[in-house]
Amino acid sequence: MPVNWKPHAAALADRVTPTGSRWHSPVAALARHLFVPRWWAGDDGWALRAGADDEEGWLAAAYADDSLVTRVGAAHADQARPGDRPAGRPTSSATLPSLLVRMFQHARLGDGHTLLDVGTGSGYGTGLACLRLGERQVSSVDVDPYLTEAAGQRLDQAGLRPQLHTLDASGELPGHYDRIVATVGIRPVPTSWLTALKPGGRLVTTIAGTTLVVTADKQDDGTARGRVEWDRAGFMHARHSTDYHALPDGLIEAARTEKGEFVTVSRYPVVDVDQAWDLSSMLGIEVPGIVYGYEEEAEQRTAWLAHPNGSWARAASQADGPPVVHQSGPRHLWDVLDDIRSYWLRHGELPVRGAHVLITPDGRTRLARGTWRATL
């Protein structure tokens, strides 16, 4: 018996697009459940969910405005067996529809524009772009051959046949485009993206390790100029191989439990960095590659930071008392965090959101706001 998905897609379109939006029809017309037949649920470790086992739950998950994780480490849900419990970080997902729509809206897509979609993933976002622009106007790339193959099959089921390419998007790209929209985080913008972007074309991406959305228009001199939008978005980092590079063995356990080489008392409360988006974005600019965590138990709050160079920090406090901070490694990560918080108090805000952006053909991305500067 066919799955009755159309009322669910129509309700999703009503939720994630404003009245009169040209994205309403694509969202309402695309069967999202086709692109996520199986996924990983992460309530208590990663557990496999299969749509065929529970059609009602499948439709509820697929047509919610949520991201569905489809790959953890090197383990894709499509290829998993019941009982598999993969470990590691999510490496691919079907992005929440409202975020896809917002990224495409930032691109200011117009009839006749050609689009490069960086990060094919499940293929759902590629499908939305096809329904908006026409399949001949859309190309999509992903580093993972299984993802592009599976996405191609599912797009074909939906009657859509865009150009799909398996390649590392930091290298040479297969054409020239009016718009490039990335649903993976990058740092810095690859030089090949400016080469592939037509003069007057627009780039929309996020900076890896932050929630910063960058929009930039290509100039006649080959640079791209724009801004960090006031919007926020979080995407997985662009991969260059099967999985992300692992942190040094034992580093997270050390951050969570060991006594540091340098022990102080912080002047600021313990903070859950993951939920403090502007703070985490500034930290991601200052210390790229940082990983963080947060735990609460009764009246104890603990936050930790770790970096691939071997640095780690942990701050813990009881109730509202001052946190004791343990730090080790070549860089004192909690000191960097506290310096950012001091800047915030002195200036009333952090400078990174709303910053001007200059992307140069030699691979540098420069951010500036007031007297603040950063180069990626």
N, C-alpha and C positions, 0 to 999 in steps of 0.2 A: 504494500500500500504506500503511495507517495507521501512524503513528509509535507505537511501543510505549513510551510514556512512563511508564506507571503504576509499574513497578518502580523507576524513577529517582526519582519523586516520593515513593514510600514510603521509600526509603533516605534522601532529603533530610529527610523528616519525622523519621526516627529520629535524624539528626545534630543537628537544630536545635531540637528540643523535648524537654524532660525527660519522663521516664516519667510517664504519667498526665495529661499536659497536654491541655487542651481545644483546643490549637492543633495537635495532631498530625494530627487528621482533616482540617482545612482544608488543611494543607500537603500531605498525602498525596493529597488529592482534586483539587488544582488543577494544570492543565497549564501550568507556568511557561514552557515553550518557546513557547507561543502568544503570549506578551507580548513576546518578544524574538526576532522572526524575523531581525533584522539588528542588528548592534551594532558599536561602534568598539573595536578592540583597541589599546592604547597602549604596546606594548613598545619601539618605536622610531619615535616619531611616531604619528599616528592612522591606522590602516588598517581598511578595511571587512571585516567578517565576515558572511557570509550563510548562515543555517542550511540552506537548500535545497541549497547546494553541498557540504555535508559533514554528513550527518545524525548520524553518530557524534560529531563534534566539537560539533555543536549541542546534543545531549543532555548531553554532558559539561559544557559551559559553562553551560547553562540550569539544570542541577540540581546544580551546585556551590554552595557557600555563599559566593558572591562577588557583588559588584555588577558589572553590565554597563552600560557607558556607551552610551547610545542617541543622545545629542545632544552635539555639540561646537560651541561658539559658536551659530550659527544653523543648523548643518548636522545634520539628523536622518538617522540611518543608513537609515531607510526610504526616503528620497528621494535617496540618494547613488548615484553611478555607480561601477563598478569603477575603481580607480585614484585616486579622490578622496582627498585628504590634507588634511583641515581643520586649521586652526590655531586656537588659543584654549583656553579652559577648558571642561571638561565642564559642560553646562547641564541635562542630564536623564539619568536612569539607572534601571535596575531594581535596587533596593536589595537587598543581601544578605539572604536570608530570615531568618537568625537575628536580625538587627537589627530587622527589621519585627516579629517575634514579641516581642522584648524591649520595643519601644516600646508595643505593644498590651498587654503584661503590666503595664507601668507605669500604663496607663490603668485597670486593674482593671475591664475590661469585664464586664458582667453581662447575663444574658438580659433582653431588653426595652429595653436601653439604645439610644439613638440616638447615632450617631457621625458627626462631620464629619472626613473624612480630607483634610488640607491638603497638596496636592502629589500629584496623581493620577499623574504620571509614566507609567510603562508600564501601570499599572492592576493590576499583580499584587497589591500590598498591599491595594488596594480589594477585589479578589476574595477575598483571605483573610478580610477583615472581613465580607464578605457571607456567606461560608460559616459563619462563627462566629455572627453575629447575625441573619442574614436580610437579603436585599437591600433590603427596604423600610425597614430601620433605618439604612441607610448612605447618606451623601452624600459626594461628593468634589469638590474644586475644584482648578483649575490655571489659570495665567495664559495658557497656550499653547493656542490653539484646535485645533491639529493633535493635540496630546497627548490632549486630552479626546475628540476624535473617534475617534482610533485606539484608545484605551483602551476606549471604548464598544463599538466593533466587536469587539474581542477578548474583552471581558467577555461580550458577547452570544454569541460562539462557545462560551464556557464555560457558557452558560445562566444568566447573571447580568445583572440590569438595575437597578443602583443609580441614584440621582440624580447626574448629572454636570453640573457648571457650569463655564463658562469665565469666570473673573474674577480680578482682583487681590485676593488674600486679605487684603491690608492695608486694604481698603475694606469696604463693607457686605457681610454674609454673608446667605445666602438662607434662614435658619431659626434655630431654637433647638435645642440639643443637650445630651445628658447628658455627652458626652465629645467633646473636640477633640484629635486627635493630628496633629502636624505632622511630616512627613518632609522638611522644608526648614528651614534655619536662619534665625532671625529676630532682630532687635534694633531696638527693644524689642518686647514683645508688643503687637500692634495693639489699640487700644481696642475695635474691633469684635468681637474674640474674647471679651472679657468680656461684652459685650452679648449675644452669641449663646450664651454658656454658661449653662445653667440653674442656679439656686441649688443648691448641693451638687454641681454637676458638676465634672468633673476635666479639666484641661488638661495635655497632655504635649507638650513641644517641646524644641528645642535652641537655644542662643544662637549666632547667626551668628559665624563666625570662631573658634569654640571647639569643644571636644568635650563641653560641659556639657549634661546632660539636666536639664531643669526639670520638676517636677511640682507642680501647684498646684490647690487645691480652692476653688471659689467660695463666698464667705461671704455672709451676709444683708446686709451693708453694701455689697455690690457689688465688694469687693476679692477677690483670690484669694491664698491663702497656701499656702506649701509649702516646697520645699527643692530644692537642687541635689543630685541623686542621686550615689551613689558610682560608678554606672555611667558608661560613656563611649560617645559616639556622634558620628559626623561626617556631616553632610549638606551638600549644596550650599546656598548662600544662596538665599533666596526672591528670585525675579526679579519685576520690575515691568514688563518689556518683553521684547523679543526676545532680548537678550543682556545680560551684565553691562557696566557702564561700564568702559572700558579705562583702564589707567594712562596717565599722560602719556607721550608718545612718547619713547623712548630712556631711560626711567627704569631699567628692569631692566638694560639694557646698561651704564648708568652705575654701577649698584650692583655689577655684576660686574667692571668693568674700570677705572674712573676713579680718579684720586687725589682724596681727599676734602678738603674745606675744613678739617676738624678731624681730626687724626691722633693716636692715642694707642696705648698698649699696655694690653690688658685684663688684669684679675687672674684671669679664669676661662678655661678652655679653650674652643675653638670647639665649638659644639653644633649638631646638626641639629634645629632647632626643631620641624620637622614630626613628628619621632619622639618628642619630649619632650612628651607630651600635656598634663600639668598646666602646664608652663612655657608652652606655646603658648596654652593657655586663659587664663592670667593676662595674657599679652601681648595677646591678643585683647580682653580686657576693658579694659586700659589704653589700647591704641591700636587702636581698631576700624578694620577695612579693611586691615590690614597683610598683605603678601605676603612669603613667604620662600622661600629655596632653599638647597641644600647640594651641594657637590661634593668628591670625593676623587680625588686622583691621586698615586700613589706615596705619599710621606710628607707631602704637602701636603693640608691640610684647609681649605676655604673655605666660609663661610656668608654669605649676604646677606639684607638686609631692605629692603623698599620700601613706600612709602605714597603714596596718591593726592595728598597735599598737596605732593609733590615731595621728601620726605625719603627718604634711603637710607643704608644702612650696610653695610659689608663687613668681616669679620674673617677673617684668614688666618694659619695657623701651619704651621711645619715640624716634623714629628714631635711631640714633647711640649713644644715651646717655647711661650712666651707669644705669643698672637695680636696682630698689629698690626691696629688698627681704623681704617678710613677712614669718615668720616661727612660728610654734606652735607644741607642743607635746614633748614627751620624747627624740626625736632625731632631730637634725637640719639637715634636708635632703639636703638642698641646700649647706650647708657647706661640706657635704660628696662629693657632686658633684663637688664643686670647688676644693677640695683637689685632686680629681682624675684628674681634668684639670691641676692643678699645677704640678702633677707628670708627666703628658704627656709633658708639656713644658720643664721640667728639663731633661727628659730622651729621648725625641724625639719620643716616642711611648708608648703604654700601654702594660703591660707584659702578659696579659692573653691569647691572641691569639698566638699559637705556644708553649704554656707551656707544660711541661711534666706532665703526669697524672699517678697517682698510685691509684688504687681502691683496698681496703683491704676487706677481708671477713667479718670484723666486721661492715661494712657499711660506712666507711669513704672514701671520694674521695678527694685526695690531688693534688693540682696544684702547680707547681714550675717553675719559669723561672728566671735565675740569682739569685738575693737575695730575690726576691718576693715569698711569700708563701701564700696559702689560703687552708683552709680545709672546705669542705662542709659536 
